[in-house]
């Protein structure tokens, strides 16, 4: 999975995209360095740069697509990373909502989407527990996504 740069973004750490997204035909395209996601979030905000103006997401499987979308949501959560469980939940919900809305184009079977939703809920529960917070499973209930349509 890689955030491939539409054009060189000199203000962001970058590496060759094909090092992080195999088998997609990428050659000399540059991508955001994977370790620089948090810095990029703040740098994009400081410069008023929209993520979609800078990147497109390269992912060769559904798991990579989920995490790419999750990370893409991080780009919109600049600033101190203080409420980790809540921020991560927000990113998970954003990724799941995008996948639900686009599941036909992404050739994503409903059962696969629901497995991802359950796994995201399990992970979110662990994050909330680790921070000593109560987790409301309804926040990632499938019914919350069912009303989202194209
Ligand atoms: Zn995250």
Boltz pocket constraint, residues with backbone or C-beta under 6 A from the ligand:
constraints:
  - pocket:
      binder: B
      contacts: [[A, 70], [A, 71], [A, 74], [A, 87], [A, 88], [A, 91]]
      max_distance: 6.0
